[in-house]
């Protein structure tokens, strides 16, 4: 018999959503205490767990690390075989185990406490081994797993991950962590590029296709082809930017009666083109300008209209500026 997968998927999402709502309503002072403990940490925040809890823990550590809290994931088995030395004075540990009785995790807990390392446990049972060793317990309690057998970790892993996100957001708020700070940790990401890449980093400043106002159109076309920008910069008698002529200008000129390739570019060029005189402008802001003006190229000049370079839309796209 054909299953109604849409209904099954909807039920799964509703079960997990209800789990999150119930946890939000039941949240107590443990989150406040956990945040204060981590804020007081002079070292690193170390997250540990095995199996599904370990996968969730690795994601949590990555989130903490990218939002201003020095953090890494430590597998309990690796810790038992030498990596326990990675935990030191001033650190805080988050241990994750839904049952609280994970053998590998339980094996390292006495060693963590022997060095008086603060421990935050994430478990459903505060009387479990993990709960008993923990200074603070963030409860992972679910009515039922979304799994139809109520066996596979589904609702419980969703809740654990969400509580980790909630803890990270609390820490971000406490540290007044801003968008610029996030970008500093992600210089290669889209946000980092938007906040750090400047026009001067992407503009072309050498071998620019330039012509004078009296240059015949046919010679300007050659310069345009050689420049590979689809545009030539038109300079006045003083060598300053006066106009630009694009391949679009030429196509439109071809529709005019009396068009001549021998005519000077001044007859068909676009005067008073859009320019910017600040090469330190963010490339993302330049992109906004290009999109607003519906153009392909921005000329970059100094305040006296001396050409310093050009910024083409293609350069922005290739750099991943969006």
N, C-alpha and C positions, 0 to 999 in steps of 0.2 A: 504494500500500500504506500502511495506517495506521501511523503511527509510535508507538512506545512512549515518549511524552514523559516519563512519570515516570522511566523508566530513564535517559533522556538527561539529565534534570535532576539525578538522583542522581549520575551519572558526572561531570557538571560540578562539582558540589559536592565530590566526592571528589578530583578533580584539584586544585582550588584549596586544599582542606584539606591535601592532601599537600604542596603548594607551601609553605604556611605552616609545616608541621611540619619540612620540610627546612631552611627558612630559620632556624627557631628552633634547630635542632641545629647549624647552621653559623655561628651568630652569634659574632662575635669581639670584639675590643677596640674596634672602631670606634664602637660605641654608647656606651661609656664616654667615649671622646674627644669624641664629638659632644656629649654631655650637658655635659661640663666646658667645652667651647668656648662653648656657648649660655649656661650659667650665668655665664660670665665676660663675657658681652656687656653693655656699658654702654648700648647703644642698642636697636635693634629687631631682631627676627628676620624676615628677608624671604624669602619663598618664591617661586620663579619656575619657569616651565616652559610649554610650549605643547601644544596638542592635549589628548589624554587626560591627559598628565602635568600640564598646566595645570589641568585640572578637579580632579585629585587634589590638586594643590598648593594650590588655593583652599580646599578642604576642610581640609587640614592647617593652613593659616594660621588659619582660623576656630577650629579646635580649640585651637591654641596660645594664641590671643588670649583664649579663654574660660576657659583653665585657668592663667592667671597669667603667660604669656610674651607681652609686647607683640609683635604680629606682624601682617603684612599680606601680601597676594599682589600681585606685580608682574608684569605680562605683558611678556615680553622685547621684543615689538614696540613697546609703549608706552614701554618704557625707552629704546629706540633713538631715539625721537622726543621726548625731553625729560624723561621721567620717571626717567631714570637718576639725576637729582639727588636723588631720594627716598632713595637709598642714601648713607649718610654714615659718617664715622669712628665706630667703636664698634659698628657694626651687624655682623650675621652673615647670610650668604646661604645658603639651601638651594636648589641647582639640581637639577631633576629631568628626566632624559631617559633612557629605557630604552636606546636605542642609544648615547647619549652624544654624538651627532653632530647634534642638532637645530640647523639653520642659524640660526634666530632666537636661540636660547639661546647658541650658540657665539659669535655676534657681540658679545654684551655681556660675555663672560667676560674679555677683555683689559682692558676698562675697569674691571671690578670689581677685578681684581688690581692694576691700576695704582695704585689708592688703598689697596692693602694691606688689602682687606676679606676676612676669613676666609670660606672657601667650603667648604660641605659638599655633595658631589655624591652623588646617588642615581642609579646607573646599573649596567648589567650588565657594563660593560667599563671597568676602571680604567685602561686604556691609551688610551681614547677621548679626544676633545678635552675633554669635561667632566671625565673622570677625571684627565687630566693637569693641569688647572688647579686641581683640588680639593686642599684641605689634608687633608681626610678623605673617604673614599669609603665610603658604605653600599651594599653590593652588592645589586642586584636581579637575582637569578639564578633562572631557572625551568627545570624539566625540559621542560615544554611548556605552551603556552597551552591553555586549556579549549576554545577555538574548535576545531571539528573540522578546520578548514583550517590550524590552528596559525599563524594570521595575526593575527586581531583581538586587540588587547590585552585580556586577561581575567585569566588567572593573574598576569600581571605587574602589572596595575593593582591587583589585590587585594592582592598582596604589598606594593606601594609604599604603599598606604593603610594597611595593617596596621603597617608599619614606622614610618610617621608617627605612628600612634596609640601605638605602643610608646615612641617618643621623647617624646611628650607626657606619657605616664604616668610615665616616668622623671623628667621635669622636675617633675611634680606631687609625686612622692615626695621629690625633692631639696629642694623648697621647702616641704615639709610643707603642701601646699595642701589645705584642708579643705572640707567640704561648705558651710560658711558662706561661705567665700571664693568658691566656685563660684556660690552664690546671689547674691552681691554683683554678679557680672557678668551675672546673669540675673534682675533684680528683677521682670520681667514674666512670667517663667516659673513653672511650677507649684512648683518647688523654692523659688524666691525668695518666692513668696507664702506657702508653708508656714513659712518661716523669718523673715519680716519683717512680715507683716500681722497686726495685733493686734485684739483684740476691740473696742477703742475705735474702730478704723477702720471697722468694719462695723455696730456696734450702732446701734439707733435710740434716740435720747434725747429726742425732742420729740413732742408730741401722743400721749403714751402713753395707752392705754385703762385707766383706773383707776376702781375703785368701792370703796365702803366695805363692811364685812362685813354691814351691815344693808340694803344696796341690794337691792330686789326682783329676782328673776331676770329678769323681763321687761325691766327697765331695763338690766341687765347685758348682755342679748342685743343691745340697741340699741348700747350702748357697744362691744361686741365687733365688730359689723358696721361701725361707723364707724372703728374702729381698724385694721381690715383685717389683723389678726394671728391671728385664730382663737382669741384668748385675751384675757381681761381680768386685770389685776393687782388683787388684793384687798388693801386697806390696812386696818390696824387703827386704833383711835381716835387713836393717836399719829402716824398717817401713814406707818407703816413697813410693809414687805411682810409680809403674814400668810399669803397663799395665792394661788393662781391658779385661774381657772376657764376651761376650754377648751370648744370646741364638743363635744369628745368627752365631757367631764364632763356636759354637758347631755343628749347623746344617751343616755348611760347612766342619767341621772336620769329620763328619760322612761319608762324601763322599770319604775320603781318605782311601786307603788300609792300614791296620795296625792300624787303630784307636783303642785306648784303653781307657776305663774309668779309668784304673789304672795309666795312664800316668800323669805326672805333668802338671798343667795348663800352665806352661811356654811354652809347645810345641804348644799350640793352641791359646794362648792369643794374643791380639793386643797390641804390644809395641808402645811407643811414642804416646799415645792417645791424642786427643784434650782436653786440659785443659785450665782453666782460673785461674789466680792467683789474681783476684781482685773481691772480693765479693760485692763491691760497684758498679760494672758495671750495667748499666740499663738492666733490664730483656729483654726489647725489642731488645737491641743490642745482648744479648746472644741468642735470638731466631734467629736473622739473621745468627749468626755463626752456630747454629744447622742446619738451613735449607741449608746453603752453603755447610757444610760438610756432609749433608745427614746422620745425626746421631740422636739417640734418647736421649742421655744423655751426659751432660758435667760434668766432675769432676772439683771441685773447690778446689784449693790448695793454700798454701802460696808460697812464692818465692823459698822455699827450697823443694817443692813437698810434704810437709806434707798435708794429706787430711783434708779438712775442711768441705766438704759436696759434694752433687751432685745436679744438676739441671736437671730434666727430662722434656721432651717435654710436657708430660701430665700436669705437674704442670703449665706450661705457658698457655696451652690451657684452663685449668680450671679457671685460674685467668683472662682470657679475654685479654691476651696480644696478639696483632696481628700486 
